[in-house]
Amino acid sequence: MSYVAESDAACKRPGRTLQAEPVEAHIGCAARRRQGRERLRVRRRRTWQERHGFRSPRVRRAAYEREEDERGGDERAHTGTVTPMNRLADESSPYLLQHAENPVDWYPWGDEAFAKARAEDKPILLSVGYAACHWCHVMAHESFEDDGTAQVMNERFVNVKVDREERPDVDSVYMDAVVSLTGSGGWPMTVFLTPEGEPFLGGTYFPPERKHGLPSFREVLVAVSDAYRERRGDVTRQAEELTAAVRASARLEASREPLTEDLLDDARRGLGSQFDKIWGGWGHAPKFPQASVIEFLLRRGELEPATKTLDGMALGGMYDVLGGGFHRYSVDERWLVPHFEKMLYDNALLAPTYLHGWLVTGNARYREVAETTLDYMLRELRLPSGGFASSQDADTNGVEGLTYTWTENEGVLAELLEPFEHGRSIIRGEVDPELRARLLAIRAERPQPGLDDKVITSWNGLALAALAEGGRRLERPDILDAARAVAEFLDRDPLTRTERGGPAFLDDYANVAHGLLELHVATGELAYLERAHTLALNAVELFADDERGGFFLAAAGADELVARTKPLDDHPTPSGNSMLAHVLLRVARIYGDDELERRAVGVFRLLVNGFRQTPSAFGWALCALDLHFSPPRELAIVGTPKDEIARAALAPWEPNAVVAFGPSDDVPLLEGKTALDAKPTLYVCERFACRAPITDPAELTTKP
């Protein structure tokens, strides 16, 4: 059986796993292909919670310590390995700082750790997670805070901790290795490496003692260490095989068949076969919000599955009916009981999706959800710098969902309460404004979940796009001001992964360029368009795979890892490949750059089989492909977004139209276009052949 995985891309596939079988059985295993689903880890997680009677690792830790005190024992004390603070104390990542007081002698990712491993001929234990990861906290409290376990780790390994959100390149390489080896993956991820960085064994969560057929973490540590010392030849062969498998994943060959609109129809039919006709969404529990898939369906006019999913997600539970915004996912198929962390990227993607649902259907509920989600982002995630924090934790004071759940004696109408656990309930249903304000005020006085204040460039690019379009469509100057502030915050040359530094990756460039294009449409300011164009060109230069097409995650010449990966799937966020393809098509039409369009098509050729076989994994790529096949429609506007002609032209939702505000002879779409009779003027163009200019909004409905 596979294992618990805390992840946004956890998988399940038949085959051996490190946890279910002796470690020795895996030495020399052939690499297996990546496949599977996240629901396995959620089911295991809830089973664990039910078995222990509470939901938090901190609560479990406290209970354990109380039991120790009652026994009068001090079995866990191994003071010889305890240090007041390890090397992670000098790091800036909130996740790494959470482990700074572990007795484990953690190293951050870097040359120092690998040099020590080579000098002492020890394997590396790589542990990867992130601040809002529930099972990362479980394993930390059970194992990394335990002095005896730390002693084994320190004696036998060089231990390296990585925040996957800061180093997606490291995460991607070794996650591919774990999935290839075991058939599934997730976080916390535990991988054993040679001193050269080649993986030879790995898994995710390991329990502190043997249970349910799984070996204990200490047993795994001893077995891996012994294998490394006593069976070095087998370890080396396994490392070579795994590394070769990871490298092969980035060498996907482009399809040679012609790209046709049949791909879009095939994807639409595939999505229909997986659709939950009762509650909306795709698949069964757990349910994840797939904003990009809904965007694709709205573009294709498939309103029934799109609206049923939008309606279901907004009922309450996964959607916070009091404070706005969405929790990470629902553990059931009804979108009711959430995993309570809130991620910036989910809300930055869902707000525009609901906004577009409103524009297509006229359903005011969708507008309300979009607006309250943006308000949540401004209220809870915006930082004084102008950037946005990454996430809020699921737990408050060691109890998951404590901030967000209610009891019957707290003034909530009984018909609004759905049972959760431990006598607490979730609010679902329509809450009148007065009650909402009162309950939200009560909730604001409670202890609040922890905030990961790391500002990730990629996710802030998504937020920028949501705020820019939301401020324009909702006519909210405060939201548009927040978008400008994010753009100013992100105006760094070169881009960095976070505000604290680190190399930027493909998705950072792609998402910021996407956000800047939306901000140009919202403000009419040429600088944002020019900056988006520059970032698109830089992304091609830094990340393009000239041999096979598409784009690598990390730039050439960046921190050299054992492999250079090329992520393509759009879960939970659009991949850098999908987003950059979309950006390149928009920029290509504005600047008349056929080479940028060719680069975008190179991404689609890598995904032909994926579009047909697993369309739900490539929602944003399908949106980009839909843009590619759409009849070119270009709006060149000499004026500002506040002008009546601009407002009329931009009022409909036309996701495949491109827009540029001028005047400017430096932008090909705007070249030679001036205001007619000194009035704001609209030029509607197709492949730079434009109709007669328009100054009167009434002419939009009468001119051919």
Phi, psi and omega per residue, in radians:
M1 nan 2.567 3.114
S2 -1.307 -3.017 -2.949
Y3 -2.180 2.963 3.083
V4 -1.108 2.388 3.107
A5 -2.430 2.098 3.061
E6 -1.601 1.797 -3.003
S7 -2.796 2.850 2.977
D8 -1.671 0.044 3.129
A9 -2.574 0.651 -3.110
A10 -1.204 2.716 -2.991
C11 -2.365 2.900 3.059
K12 -2.556 2.300 3.129
R13 -2.728 2.488 3.122
P14 -1.008 2.570 3.107
G15 2.430 3.013 -3.099
R16 -1.265 2.644 3.043
T17 -2.323 2.752 -3.118
L18 -1.066 -0.660 -3.084
Q19 -1.289 -0.638 -2.991
A20 -1.453 -0.284 -3.078
E21 -2.288 2.844 3.069
P22 -0.976 2.522 -3.130
V23 -1.010 -0.674 -3.083
E24 -1.033 -0.497 -3.105
A25 -1.167 -0.309 -3.090
H26 -1.656 -0.238 3.112
I27 -1.173 2.085 -3.120
G28 1.626 0.061 3.119
C29 -1.115 2.524 3.046
A30 -1.350 2.599 3.131
A31 -1.165 2.477 3.113
R32 -1.992 2.762 -3.088
R33 -1.355 2.712 -3.116
R34 -1.361 2.353 3.114
Q35 -2.980 2.724 2.991
G36 2.332 -2.965 -3.002
R37 -2.425 2.798 -3.118
E38 -1.380 -0.378 -2.961
R39 -1.074 -0.428 3.134
L40 -0.999 -0.845 -3.053
R41 -1.157 -0.594 -3.115
V42 -1.215 -0.729 3.104
R43 -1.085 -0.765 3.125
R44 -1.104 -0.703 -3.113
R45 -1.062 -0.798 -3.130
R46 -1.201 -0.602 3.055
T47 -1.067 -0.764 3.114
W48 -1.076 -0.759 -3.119
Q49 -1.112 -0.760 -3.140
E50 -1.128 -0.655 -3.101
R51 -1.152 -0.622 -3.079
H52 -1.695 -0.161 3.013
G53 1.419 0.078 3.047
F54 -2.673 2.993 -2.909
R55 -1.978 -0.018 -2.987
S56 -2.117 2.444 3.046
P57 -1.105 -0.576 -3.140
R58 -1.179 -0.661 3.077
V59 -1.135 -0.731 3.139
R60 -1.095 -0.727 3.128
R61 -1.075 -0.777 -3.138
A62 -1.100 -0.729 3.125
A63 -1.101 -0.719 3.129
Y64 -1.074 -0.769 -3.122
E65 -1.153 -0.624 3.091
R66 -1.120 -0.721 3.108
E67 -1.079 -0.693 3.117
E68 -1.105 -0.759 3.136
D69 -1.093 -0.726 -3.136
E70 -1.113 -0.624 3.113
R71 -1.345 -0.253 -3.112
G72 1.261 0.254 -3.077
G73 -1.624 2.862 3.053
D74 -2.433 0.841 -3.008
E75 -1.179 -0.337 -3.052
R76 -1.547 -0.084 -3.015
A77 -1.377 2.042 3.018
H78 -2.332 1.265 -2.921
T79 -1.158 -0.245 -3.121
G80 -1.166 -0.351 -3.109
T81 -1.860 -0.039 -3.048
V82 -1.432 2.301 3.030
T83 -2.141 2.539 -3.098
P84 -1.061 -0.601 -3.075
M85 -2.757 2.336 3.124
N86 -1.703 -3.007 -3.024
R87 -1.136 -0.324 -3.138
L88 -1.203 -0.231 3.114
A89 -1.079 -0.388 -3.133
D90 -1.582 -0.002 -3.113
E91 -1.526 2.889 -3.133
S92 -1.843 -0.289 -3.124
S93 -1.160 2.223 3.066
P94 -0.985 -0.637 3.133
Y95 -1.140 -0.797 3.126
L96 -1.143 -0.649 3.136
L97 -1.155 -0.472 3.064
Q98 -1.065 -0.401 -3.087
H99 -1.858 0.158 -3.069
A100 -1.187 -0.420 -3.132
E101 -1.786 0.128 3.042
N102 -1.087 2.589 2.986
P103 -1.254 -0.161 3.049
V104 -1.198 2.385 3.132
D105 -1.453 1.244 -3.081
W106 -1.229 2.502 2.916
Y107 -1.976 2.542 2.895
P108 -1.283 2.839 3.092
W109 -1.073 2.261 3.130
G110 2.890 3.091 -3.049
D111 -1.094 -0.574 -3.077
E112 -1.044 -0.769 -3.124
A113 -1.127 -0.779 -3.102
F114 -1.206 -0.606 3.085
A115 -1.125 -0.702 3.110
K116 -1.135 -0.729 3.133
A117 -1.090 -0.722 3.113
R118 -1.177 -0.755 -3.096
A119 -1.130 -0.642 -3.082
E120 -1.749 -0.012 -3.125
D121 0.914 0.920 3.105
K122 -2.041 2.597 2.993
P123 -1.263 2.789 3.090
I124 -1.725 2.337 2.972
L125 -1.756 1.931 3.141
L126 -1.747 2.146 3.111
S127 -2.045 2.143 -3.057
V128 -2.127 2.338 3.101
G129 -2.816 -2.815 3.104
Y130 -2.731 2.857 -2.900
A131 -1.119 -0.631 -3.071
A132 -1.585 0.135 -3.058
C133 -1.408 1.984 -3.090
H134 -1.067 -0.877 -3.073
W135 -1.253 -0.353 2.985
C136 -1.099 -0.722 3.119
H137 -1.189 -0.666 3.107
V138 -1.013 -0.904 -3.086
M139 -1.171 -0.596 3.108
A140 -1.066 -0.843 -3.096
H141 -1.230 -0.644 -3.109
E142 -1.310 -0.629 -2.976
S143 -2.101 -0.890 -3.009
F144 -1.288 -0.363 3.060
E145 -1.631 -0.049 -3.135
D146 -1.547 2.147 -3.037
D147 -1.119 -0.638 -3.141
G148 -1.163 -0.759 3.092
T149 -1.124 -0.725 3.123
A150 -1.069 -0.644 3.136
Q151 -1.074 -0.767 3.108
V152 -1.100 -0.775 3.138
M153 -1.064 -0.783 -3.076
N154 -1.217 -0.600 -3.114
E155 -1.306 -0.563 -2.943
R156 -1.903 -0.250 -3.038
F157 -2.426 2.830 2.828
V158 -1.728 2.088 -2.950
N159 -1.764 2.214 -3.054
V160 -2.169 2.278 3.119
K161 -1.926 2.372 -3.115
V162 -2.332 2.340 2.964
D163 -1.515 1.973 -3.058
R164 -1.104 -0.449 -3.124
E165 -1.323 -0.497 3.052
E166 -1.431 -0.614 -3.079
R167 -2.169 1.221 3.115
P168 -1.113 -0.383 3.113
D169 -1.199 -0.787 3.091
V170 -1.102 -0.806 3.137
D171 -1.021 -0.783 -3.073
S172 -1.118 -0.775 -3.115
V173 -1.066 -0.884 -3.013
Y174 -1.422 -0.423 2.985
M175 -1.153 -0.724 3.073
D176 -1.018 -0.664 3.135
A177 -1.158 -0.783 -3.127
V178 -1.116 -0.754 3.131
V179 -1.145 -0.707 3.105
S180 -1.077 -0.654 -3.088
L181 -1.342 -0.801 -2.942
T182 -1.914 -0.281 -3.085
G183 1.557 -0.025 3.130
S184 -2.692 2.873 -3.094
G185 -2.809 3.042 3.141
G186 2.798 -2.934 -3.111
W187 -2.161 2.484 0.090
P188 -1.204 2.467 3.123
M189 -1.867 2.309 3.137
T190 -2.134 2.076 -3.081
V191 -2.282 2.412 3.107
F192 -1.812 2.238 -3.021
L193 -2.127 2.704 2.914
T194 -1.300 2.884 3.090
P195 -1.054 -0.260 3.071
E196 -1.550 -0.003 3.101
G197 1.574 0.122 3.137
E198 -1.484 2.255 -3.122
P199 -1.323 2.500 3.039
F200 -2.269 -0.308 3.045
L201 -2.649 2.757 3.114
G202 -3.033 2.934 3.108
G203 -2.972 -2.779 3.127
T204 -2.148 -1.947 -3.125
Y205 -1.303 2.349 3.023
F206 -2.118 2.306 3.129
P207 -1.289 2.800 -3.115
P208 -1.316 -0.380 3.058
E209 -2.407 2.804 -3.092
R210 -1.143 2.285 3.103
K211 -2.810 2.611 3.070
H212 0.909 0.664 3.107
G213 1.376 0.105 -3.126
L214 -1.804 2.430 3.077
P215 -1.262 2.706 3.071
S216 -1.304 2.800 -3.138
F217 -1.069 -0.713 3.137
R218 -1.112 -0.676 3.090
E219 -1.067 -0.720 3.114
V220 -1.101 -0.790 -3.118
L221 -1.023 -0.823 -3.101
V222 -1.164 -0.758 -3.112
A223 -1.126 -0.744 3.135
V224 -1.142 -0.770 3.138
S225 -1.082 -0.767 3.131
D226 -1.114 -0.720 3.124
A227 -1.087 -0.700 -3.135
Y228 -1.105 -0.658 -3.097
R229 -1.420 -0.621 -2.966
E230 -1.805 -0.314 -3.096
R231 -2.275 0.886 -3.019
R232 -1.043 -0.667 -3.139
G233 -1.092 -0.746 3.110
D234 -1.150 -0.704 3.116
V235 -1.077 -0.768 -3.126
T236 -1.083 -0.764 3.123
R237 -1.105 -0.739 3.118
Q238 -1.091 -0.743 3.130
A239 -1.082 -0.725 3.133
E240 -1.117 -0.734 -3.131
E241 -1.151 -0.776 -3.138
L242 -1.135 -0.759 -3.140
T243 -1.101 -0.707 3.095
A244 -1.094 -0.676 3.140
A245 -1.139 -0.717 3.128
V246 -1.135 -0.746 3.132
R247 -1.125 -0.618 -3.122
A248 -1.155 -0.522 -3.101
S249 -1.119 -0.438 3.113
A250 -1.552 -0.015 -3.110
R251 -1.862 0.547 3.081
L252 -1.035 2.276 -3.098
E253 -1.430 2.445 3.109
A254 -1.262 2.512 3.078
S255 -1.200 2.487 3.115
R256 -1.707 -0.141 -3.107
E257 -1.302 2.680 3.135
P258 -1.099 2.439 3.044
L259 -1.390 2.200 3.125
T260 -2.319 2.906 3.117
E261 -1.185 -0.182 3.056
D262 -1.027 -0.515 3.107
L263 -1.056 -0.684 3.127
L264 -1.177 -0.711 3.115
D265 -1.177 -0.696 3.094
D266 -1.076 -0.732 -3.140
A267 -1.138 -0.731 3.133
R268 -1.057 -0.774 3.124
R269 -1.146 -0.686 3.117
G270 -1.093 -0.701 3.099
L271 -1.144 -0.626 3.115
G272 -1.113 -0.624 -3.108
S273 -1.244 -0.388 -3.116
Q274 -1.738 -0.003 -2.952
F275 -1.358 2.428 3.036
D276 -1.500 1.846 -3.023
K277 -1.306 -0.203 -3.137
I278 -1.583 -0.916 -3.031
W279 -1.902 -0.127 -3.056
G280 1.444 2.974 -3.086
G281 1.503 -3.065 -3.042
W282 -2.224 2.283 -3.096
G283 1.435 -2.897 -3.108
H284 -1.997 -2.897 -3.101
A285 -1.111 2.483 -0.079
P286 -1.344 2.754 -3.121
K287 -1.886 2.246 3.115
F288 -1.945 2.460 3.102
P289 -1.253 2.113 -3.112
Q290 -1.931 1.342 -3.063
A291 -1.029 -0.720 -3.060
S292 -1.161 -0.617 3.097
V293 -1.155 -0.733 3.108
I294 -1.104 -0.713 3.086
E295 -0.994 -0.761 3.135
F296 -1.099 -0.767 -3.126
L297 -1.133 -0.691 3.081
L298 -1.082 -0.692 3.111
R299 -1.122 -0.596 -3.084
R300 -1.581 0.040 3.130
G301 1.320 0.301 3.111
E302 -1.546 1.374 -2.949
L303 -1.380 -0.531 -3.056
E304 -1.082 -0.930 3.119
P305 -1.182 -0.590 -3.137
A306 -1.141 -0.855 -3.066
T307 -1.272 -0.623 3.096
K308 -1.079 -0.662 3.120
T309 -1.243 -0.763 3.095
L310 -1.054 -0.733 3.128
D311 -1.119 -0.815 -3.097
G312 -1.098 -0.762 -3.105
M313 -1.152 -0.469 -3.049
A314 -1.598 0.073 -3.085
L315 -1.139 -0.546 -3.102
G316 2.152 2.440 -3.051
G317 2.127 -1.516 3.025
M318 -1.137 -0.638 2.987
Y319 -1.550 2.304 -3.119
D320 -1.469 1.759 -3.047
V321 -1.262 -0.268 3.102
L322 -1.569 -0.946 -3.013
G323 -1.778 -0.058 -3.098
G324 1.366 2.884 -3.142
G325 1.514 2.854 -3.054
F326 -2.041 2.435 2.949
H327 -1.334 2.997 -2.953
R328 -1.070 -0.843 -3.141
Y329 -2.861 2.999 3.091
S330 -1.836 2.357 -3.139
V331 -1.410 -0.166 3.101
D332 -2.074 3.057 -3.103
E333 -1.455 -0.102 -3.061
R334 -1.636 0.064 -3.066
W335 1.081 0.534 -3.037
L336 -1.725 -1.203 -3.054
V337 -1.486 1.998 -3.071
P338 -1.619 2.846 2.711
H339 -1.498 2.101 -2.696
F340 -1.396 -0.092 3.109
E341 -1.164 2.626 3.067
K342 -2.030 2.227 -3.105
M343 -1.871 2.463 3.088
L344 -1.004 -0.768 -3.013
Y345 -1.154 -0.663 3.107
D346 -1.025 -0.840 -3.069
N347 -1.245 -0.590 3.095
A348 -1.201 -0.432 3.092
L349 -1.556 -0.645 -3.075
L350 -1.333 -0.564 3.137
A351 -1.027 -0.872 3.089
P352 -1.125 -0.575 -3.134
T353 -1.122 -0.780 3.069
Y354 -1.167 -0.632 3.083
L355 -1.047 -0.777 3.139
H356 -1.200 -0.625 3.053
G357 -1.036 -0.699 3.081
W358 -1.122 -0.775 -3.112
L359 -1.136 -0.600 -3.123
V360 -1.367 -0.718 -2.994
T361 -1.824 -0.365 -3.039
G362 1.386 0.100 -3.128
N363 -1.266 1.960 -3.067
A364 -1.149 -0.408 3.112
R365 -1.087 -0.654 3.130
Y366 -1.144 -0.695 3.076
R367 -1.059 -0.764 -3.134
E368 -1.055 -0.786 -3.138
V369 -1.119 -0.746 3.112
A370 -1.048 -0.791 -3.070
E371 -1.212 -0.739 3.136
T372 -1.190 -0.522 3.079
T373 -1.188 -0.753 3.074
L374 -1.127 -0.688 3.090
D375 -1.087 -0.702 3.070
Y376 -1.027 -0.809 3.134
M377 -1.023 -0.751 -3.131
L378 -1.179 -0.672 -3.045
R379 -1.365 -0.715 -2.954
E380 -1.838 -0.464 -2.998
L381 -1.957 -0.326 -3.094
R382 -1.256 2.376 -3.120
L383 -1.854 2.810 -3.140
P384 -1.006 -0.437 -3.138
S385 -1.216 -0.287 -3.015
G386 1.755 -0.311 3.072
G387 -1.454 3.061 -3.094
F388 -2.078 2.408 3.105
A389 -1.170 2.795 -3.031
S390 -1.334 -0.729 -2.985
S391 -2.925 2.881 2.923
Q392 -2.024 2.489 -3.082
D393 -1.170 2.784 3.017
A394 -1.325 -0.548 -3.025
D395 -1.681 2.602 2.931
T396 -2.268 2.142 -3.107
N397 0.897 0.678 3.061
G398 1.443 0.058 -3.127
V399 -2.132 2.153 -3.116
E400 -1.201 2.312 3.064
G401 1.321 0.150 -3.057
L402 -1.035 -0.699 -3.125
T403 -1.139 -0.578 -2.930
Y404 -1.747 -0.135 -3.056
T405 -1.866 2.857 -2.922
W406 -2.406 2.798 2.979
T407 -1.973 2.896 -3.053
E408 -1.170 -0.388 -3.080
N409 -1.618 0.298 -3.127
E410 -1.848 0.277 3.024
G411 1.537 0.268 3.107
V412 -1.662 2.367 3.111
L413 -1.047 2.368 -3.058
A414 -1.018 -0.630 -3.103
E415 -1.211 -0.201 3.119
L416 -1.602 -0.157 -3.005
L417 -1.693 2.265 3.036
E418 -2.021 2.279 -3.049
P419 -1.029 2.415 3.051
F420 -1.963 -1.588 3.075
E421 -2.892 2.810 3.141
H422 0.972 0.643 3.087
G423 1.339 0.128 -3.133
R424 -1.889 2.757 -3.032
S425 -2.344 2.839 3.101
I426 -1.845 2.442 3.103
I427 -1.484 2.211 3.053
R428 -2.417 2.367 3.107
G429 2.195 -3.088 -3.104
E430 -1.459 2.128 -3.122
V431 -1.920 2.177 -3.112
D432 -1.207 2.696 -3.020
P433 -0.968 -0.685 -3.111
E434 -1.147 -0.803 3.111
L435 -1.139 -0.705 3.126
R436 -1.026 -0.808 -3.126
A437 -1.092 -0.718 -3.114
R438 -1.169 -0.794 -3.128
L439 -1.185 -0.639 3.120
L440 -1.148 -0.628 3.092
A441 -1.149 -0.710 3.078
I442 -1.082 -0.778 -3.108
R443 -1.123 -0.587 -3.128
A444 -1.145 -0.411 3.128
E445 -1.456 -0.198 3.125
R446 -1.345 2.830 2.930
P447 -0.995 2.483 -3.056
Q448 -1.878 2.676 3.096
P449 -1.138 2.706 3.132
G450 -1.125 2.632 -3.121
L451 -1.981 2.184 2.986
D452 -1.524 1.786 -3.015
D453 -1.531 0.283 3.036
K454 -1.183 2.261 -3.092
V455 -1.773 1.773 -3.093
I456 -1.534 2.180 -3.059
T457 -1.002 -0.813 -3.106
S458 -0.997 -0.883 -3.089
W459 -1.201 -0.562 3.085
N460 -1.226 -0.489 3.013
G461 -1.113 -0.707 3.058
L462 -1.121 -0.727 3.107
A463 -1.093 -0.701 3.119
L464 -1.018 -0.793 3.135
A465 -1.097 -0.759 -3.126
A466 -1.120 -0.767 -3.115
L467 -1.193 -0.703 -3.113
A468 -1.114 -0.876 3.139
E469 -1.219 -0.684 3.129
G470 -1.098 -0.773 3.110
G471 -1.066 -0.674 3.129
R472 -1.232 -0.870 -3.054
R473 -1.217 -0.665 -3.088
L474 -1.543 -0.068 -3.115
E475 0.957 0.903 -3.137
R476 -2.028 1.696 -3.140
P477 -1.018 -0.565 -3.126
D478 -1.145 -0.656 3.100
I479 -1.198 -0.716 3.118
L480 -1.146 -0.633 3.065
D481 -1.093 -0.684 3.098
A482 -1.118 -0.641 3.092
A483 -1.104 -0.765 3.105
R484 -1.052 -0.704 -3.121
A485 -1.135 -0.692 3.084
V486 -1.102 -0.775 -3.140
A487 -1.047 -0.719 3.105
E488 -1.130 -0.725 3.129
F489 -1.081 -0.646 -3.091
L490 -1.492 -0.008 -3.087
D491 -1.388 1.297 -3.140
R492 -2.116 2.479 3.134
D493 -2.315 1.888 0.047
P494 -1.411 2.928 3.022
L495 -1.087 2.641 3.002
T496 -2.155 2.848 -3.095
R497 -1.170 -0.750 3.102
T498 -2.333 3.045 3.099
E499 -1.156 -0.256 -3.134
R500 -1.624 0.024 3.086
G501 1.947 -2.789 -3.094
G502 1.561 2.587 -3.102
P503 -1.156 2.462 3.066
A504 -1.381 2.688 -3.115
F505 -2.007 3.100 -3.080
L506 -0.933 -0.822 -3.082
D507 -1.175 -0.481 3.060
D508 -1.086 -0.865 3.137
Y509 -1.110 -0.807 -3.056
A510 -1.140 -0.794 -3.070
N511 -1.239 -0.645 3.098
V512 -1.179 -0.718 3.084
A513 -1.063 -0.720 3.083
H514 -1.034 -0.820 3.135
G515 -1.108 -0.687 3.138
L516 -1.175 -0.620 3.068
L517 -1.086 -0.732 3.103
E518 -1.166 -0.638 3.136
L519 -1.223 -0.571 3.046
H520 -1.087 -0.752 3.124
V521 -1.120 -0.651 -3.081
A522 -1.311 -0.528 -3.041
T523 -1.962 -0.393 -3.055
G524 1.329 0.089 -3.082
E525 -1.435 2.160 -3.026
L526 -1.135 -0.507 -3.073
A527 -1.044 -0.603 -3.125
Y528 -1.215 -0.676 3.080
L529 -1.126 -0.779 -3.128
E530 -1.101 -0.693 3.117
R531 -1.150 -0.713 3.103
A532 -1.077 -0.744 3.110
H533 -1.058 -0.771 3.138
T534 -1.097 -0.773 3.133
L535 -1.110 -0.676 3.115
A536 -1.092 -0.788 3.117
L537 -1.123 -0.722 3.120
N538 -1.117 -0.675 3.135
A539 -1.088 -0.736 3.103
V540 -1.073 -0.771 -3.118
E541 -1.127 -0.684 -3.025
L542 -1.441 -0.615 -2.890
F543 -2.081 -0.149 -3.005
A544 -1.144 2.467 2.973
D545 -1.724 1.712 -3.065
D546 -1.205 -0.343 -3.081
E547 -1.480 -0.837 -3.021
R548 -1.981 -0.093 -3.120
G549 1.561 2.899 -3.091
G550 1.368 -2.937 -3.006
F551 -2.430 2.462 3.074
F552 -1.381 2.737 3.121
L553 -1.196 -0.759 -3.088
A554 -1.879 2.642 -3.121
A555 -1.244 2.664 3.027
A556 -1.085 2.369 3.122
G557 1.475 0.007 3.070
A558 -1.318 -2.983 3.137
D559 -0.865 1.996 -3.034
E560 -1.281 2.026 3.060
L561 -1.828 3.093 -3.087
V562 -1.249 -0.259 3.102
A563 -2.657 2.775 3.096
R564 -2.041 1.965 -2.989
T565 -1.617 2.879 -3.103
K566 -2.403 1.354 -3.104
P567 -1.093 2.440 -3.069
L568 -2.223 -0.357 -3.043
D569 -1.480 2.681 -3.011
D570 -1.831 0.755 3.138
H571 -2.348 2.178 0.069
P572 -1.535 -0.196 3.124
T573 -2.046 2.767 3.022
P574 -0.957 2.352 3.081
S575 -1.141 2.762 3.064
G576 -1.027 -0.599 3.102
N577 -1.135 -0.815 -3.121
S578 -1.126 -0.818 -3.096
M579 -1.163 -0.719 -3.138
L580 -1.171 -0.646 3.074
A581 -1.027 -0.752 3.127
H582 -1.111 -0.788 3.130
V583 -1.095 -0.780 -3.090
L584 -1.092 -0.674 3.111
L585 -1.124 -0.733 3.125
R586 -1.135 -0.808 -3.111
V587 -1.173 -0.665 -3.137
A588 -1.052 -0.683 -3.123
R589 -1.276 -0.540 3.114
I590 -1.335 -0.665 -3.055
Y591 -1.792 0.000 3.115
G592 1.105 0.711 -3.030
D593 -1.896 1.705 -3.114
D594 -1.140 -0.503 -3.135
E595 -1.137 -0.670 3.107
L596 -1.149 -0.664 3.083
E597 -1.125 -0.689 3.114
R598 -1.080 -0.676 3.120
R599 -1.127 -0.682 3.106
A600 -1.125 -0.748 3.136
V601 -1.081 -0.554 3.092
G602 -1.038 -0.580 3.070
V603 -1.174 -0.796 -3.104
F604 -1.055 -0.627 -3.112
R605 -1.169 -0.430 3.071
L606 -1.328 -0.313 -2.957
L607 -1.927 0.127 -3.062
V608 -0.953 -0.867 -3.136
N609 -1.166 -0.656 3.118
G610 -1.102 -0.706 3.101
F611 -1.008 -0.668 -3.084
R612 -1.422 -0.664 -2.984
Q613 -1.583 -0.733 -3.090
T614 -2.388 1.171 -3.050
P615 -1.082 -0.489 -3.131
S616 -1.154 -0.286 3.121
A617 -1.504 -0.093 -3.022
F618 -2.340 0.749 -3.060
G619 -1.039 -0.810 -3.102
W620 -1.285 -0.584 3.054
A621 -1.077 -0.640 3.083
L622 -1.160 -0.648 3.045
C623 -1.072 -0.738 3.125
A624 -1.148 -0.689 3.112
L625 -1.149 -0.653 3.076
D626 -1.081 -0.710 3.059
L627 -1.081 -0.728 -3.118
H628 -1.055 -0.705 -3.101
F629 -1.503 -0.155 -3.080
S630 -1.284 2.583 3.039
P631 -1.053 2.244 -3.103
P632 -1.023 2.275 3.073
R633 -2.376 2.039 -3.057
E634 -2.141 2.275 3.116
L635 -1.934 1.963 3.068
A636 -1.814 2.091 -3.032
I637 -2.098 2.114 3.050
V638 -1.717 1.728 -3.043
G639 2.727 -2.655 -3.130
T640 -2.237 2.840 3.120
P641 -1.095 -0.322 -3.139
K642 -1.424 -0.266 3.141
D643 -1.175 2.551 -3.067
E644 -1.041 -0.684 -3.105
I645 -1.158 -0.657 3.110
A646 -1.200 -0.755 3.132
R647 -1.064 -0.727 3.135
A648 -1.168 -0.708 -3.110
A649 -1.185 -0.597 -3.040
L650 -1.679 -0.039 -3.101
A651 -1.116 -0.794 3.125
P652 -1.195 2.706 3.024
W653 -1.520 1.863 3.113
E654 -2.162 1.412 -3.001
P655 -1.103 -0.333 -3.105
N656 -1.765 0.106 3.002
A657 -1.516 2.548 3.034
V658 -1.924 2.603 -2.994
V659 -2.294 2.406 3.010
A660 -2.444 2.326 3.084
F661 -1.767 2.376 3.110
G662 -2.268 -2.842 0.322
P663 -1.503 2.689 3.016
S664 -2.953 2.170 3.059
D665 -1.495 -0.041 3.125
D666 -1.518 -0.172 3.118
V667 -1.935 2.027 -3.022
P668 -0.917 -0.693 3.139
L669 -1.107 -0.479 -3.096
L670 -1.694 -0.155 -3.011
E671 -1.036 2.252 3.086
G672 1.341 0.046 -3.101
K673 -1.689 2.175 -3.087
T674 -2.230 2.958 3.111
A675 -1.257 2.304 3.138
L676 -1.501 2.152 -3.126
D677 0.960 0.607 3.108
A678 1.076 0.412 3.115
K679 -1.925 2.648 3.007
P680 -0.952 2.346 -2.943
T681 -2.315 2.442 3.107
L682 -1.942 2.314 3.013
Y683 -2.018 2.074 3.073
V684 -1.720 2.117 -2.968
C685 -2.224 2.703 2.979
E686 -2.325 2.005 -3.065
R687 0.877 0.806 3.051
F688 1.193 0.160 2.954
A689 -1.752 1.993 -2.954
C690 -1.894 2.572 3.024
R691 -1.276 3.070 3.095
A692 -1.065 2.446 -3.105
P693 -1.092 2.632 -3.077
I694 -2.145 2.350 3.044
T695 -2.083 -0.287 -3.106
D696 -1.842 2.091 -3.131
P697 -0.947 -0.524 -3.139
A698 -1.097 -0.453 -3.116
E699 -1.248 -0.284 -3.129
L700 -1.083 -0.531 -3.110
T701 -1.656 -0.106 -3.083
T702 -2.016 -0.469 -3.102
K703 -1.360 2.412 3.097
P704 -1.250 nan nan
